[in-house]
Amino acid sequence: QVHLVESGGGLVQVGGSLTLSCAASGAVFSINALGWYRQAPGKQRELVARMANDGITNYANSVKGRFTISRDNAKDTVTLQMNSLKPEDTAVYYCHSEGHRGWVDYWGQGTQVTVSS
């Protein structure tokens, strides 16, 4: 089992920045990628950004150029730097670990990000 603990989040004004961090523990050998999803009220959970073990990244079109994902493999952490925040970025952000084939995916407990205009 992989345990994900998130930190960061909070309230920020439009145009501001926030950093989300997530630390993985447990069966980290089973992880193929770490990333972040978000879910706004009344909407489906969506991918924000992910980084695979080989360094390949994927971003939602809506955050490209504003958000940056990074990983510290030695510490099994993933960080999401969010700049130029918009009201539409308001959501609960979830850390996600994607397992290798045959392994289970896991979710963090979620952290609220609110961007006020």
N, C-alpha and C positions, 0 to 999 in steps of 0.2 A: 504494500500500500504506500502511496505517496501522500505526504501531508504538506499542504500549501498554506503559508501564513503571509497575508498581505499587510502592507502598511502604506501610509500616505493617504491621499484623498482629502476631501474637505470642501470648503466654500472658497471660491475665487471669483474675481470680477472678470468680465469680458476682456479678452486680450492678455490675461494673466497666464501664469504657468503653474503646473503641479507635477510632482514626481510620485509615481507609484512603484513600490517595490514588493517583491514576492520571494520568499525563501522556501525552497523545497527540501524535504527531508524524507527519510524512509527509503523506499525502493527506487532511488534516483537513477539506478542503472537501467531502469525500464523506460526512461523518458527519451522520446525522440525529438520533441520540441516543447518549448515553453512559450506561453503567450498570454494575451489579454483579450477578453471579450467584454461586452457591455450590454446592458439591458435598460432601456428607458421605459417609463410607465406606459403600459398599453402596447408595447412593441416587442418584437422577438429579440432574443439574444443574438448579437452579431459579433463577428470577429473584428477586433480592432487592429491587432498586430501579433505576429508570431515569429519566433526565430528557431529554426531547426538546429540540431547539433552541428551540422556542417556550416552554419552561419547564414544560410539562406533565410531571407526575411520576406514576409508578406504583410502588406498593409491594406486596410480598407481605403478606398479612394477618397473618402471624406476626411481622412486624417493625414494623407500623404503630404509631406513637406512641413507638417506641424508637429507630428509625434515621432519619437525615435525609440525603438526598442533595443535593449542591449542585454547581454548575459555575462555573468561571471561564472564560468564553469567550475572553477576551483571552489567557489562558495555555494554553487547550485542556486543562484539567484537570478532573477530577471527583473529588469527595471523598465518602466515606461515613462519617458520624459515627454510631457505634454505642454506645448507652447501655443500661443495665440488661441487660447481657448474661446469657444463660442457657446452660446446658450444651448445649442443642439448637442453639445458634448455631455450635457447633464445626464447622468445615468449611474447605475450601480456597475462597477467594474469588477470583473472576476478574473483572477489568475487561473490559468488552465495548463495542465500538463498533458501532452499528447503521448501516449505510449507507443512503443515499437509494435510491429505487427504481433497480435496475440496478447498484447498487454492492455490494461484498462486505462482510460483517461480519468483524470481527477480534476476537481474544482476547488478553488478557495472559497472562503465564506462571503466574499464580496465586500467592496468598500465604496461608499457613496462619493460621487464627484458632482458638485453643484456649481454651475457657472451662472452668475447673476449679471443681469444687464442694467 
